[in-house]
Amino acid sequence: MTIIREPTQQETRSPDVLALEALGWALADDKRAERLLSLTGLTPDRLRNGLTDRGVQSAVLEFLANHEPDLVLAADALDTTPETLVAAARELSA
């Protein structure tokens, strides 16, 4: 008997969707949002106008990848794995 497994949400989300979800998660906390802007060099206007820009999306995921506590918390909140977020960052920056 073959068991057919439906893809999990994590397996069906593209890197750009993961980046936007991660951005929403990061901006939900004021201190984390300030750190995101400070470390990435992004401005609020650049974020708003660059939501579809792979460079902006990559910067958000790289921000998380470079700080393991946030990476783990974001992965948990987004129902994915830290490895998936890191892989998405790599794909967006390629």
C-alpha positions in Angstrom: 0.0 0.0 0.0 1.3 3.4 -1.0 0.7 6.3 1.3 0.4 9.6 -0.5 1.4 12.5 1.7 0.2 16.1 1.0 3.0 18.7 1.0 3.3 20.6 4.2 2.8 24.4 4.1 6.6 24.8 4.5 7.3 22.7 1.4 4.9 24.7 -0.8 6.1 28.2 0.1 8.5 29.9 -2.3 11.5 31.8 -1.0 9.9 35.1 -1.7 6.8 34.2 0.3 9.0 33.0 3.2 10.9 36.3 3.1 7.7 38.3 3.3 6.4 36.2 6.1 9.8 36.6 7.9 9.6 40.4 7.4 6.2 40.5 8.9 7.5 38.5 11.9 10.6 40.7 12.3 8.6 43.9 12.2 6.1 42.8 14.8 8.8 43.5 17.5 10.0 47.1 17.7 13.5 46.3 18.9 13.9 43.6 16.3 12.6 45.9 13.6 15.1 48.6 14.6 17.9 46.1 14.5 16.8 44.9 11.1 17.0 48.4 9.7 20.2 49.1 11.4 22.0 46.0 10.3 20.7 45.7 6.8 20.9 49.4 5.9 17.3 49.3 4.7 15.0 52.2 5.3 11.2 51.9 6.0 10.6 53.4 2.5 13.0 50.9 0.9 11.2 48.1 2.6 7.8 49.3 1.5 8.8 49.9 -2.1 11.0 46.8 -2.3 8.7 44.0 -1.1 9.1 42.3 -4.4 12.8 43.0 -4.8 14.9 39.8 -4.3 17.7 41.9 -2.8 15.4 43.2 -0.1 13.9 39.7 0.5 17.3 38.2 0.7 18.5 40.9 3.2 15.6 40.1 5.5 16.4 36.4 5.5 20.1 37.0 5.9 19.3 39.2 8.9 17.7 36.2 10.5 20.3 33.7 9.4 23.0 35.8 11.0 21.3 35.8 14.4 20.5 32.2 15.5 18.1 33.1 18.3 15.9 35.1 15.9 16.3 32.5 13.1 15.0 29.7 15.4 12.1 31.9 16.8 11.1 33.0 13.2 11.2 29.4 11.9 9.0 28.3 14.8 6.5 31.1 14.3 6.4 30.6 10.5 6.0 26.8 10.9 9.2 26.0 9.0 12.8 25.1 9.9 15.8 27.3 10.3 17.4 25.4 7.4 14.5 26.2 5.1 14.9 29.9 5.9 18.6 29.8 5.3 18.1 27.9 2.0 15.6 30.5 0.9 18.1 33.3 1.7 20.7 31.6 -0.5 18.2 31.1 -3.3 17.2 34.7 -3.3 20.7 36.0 -3.3 21.8 33.7 -6.2 
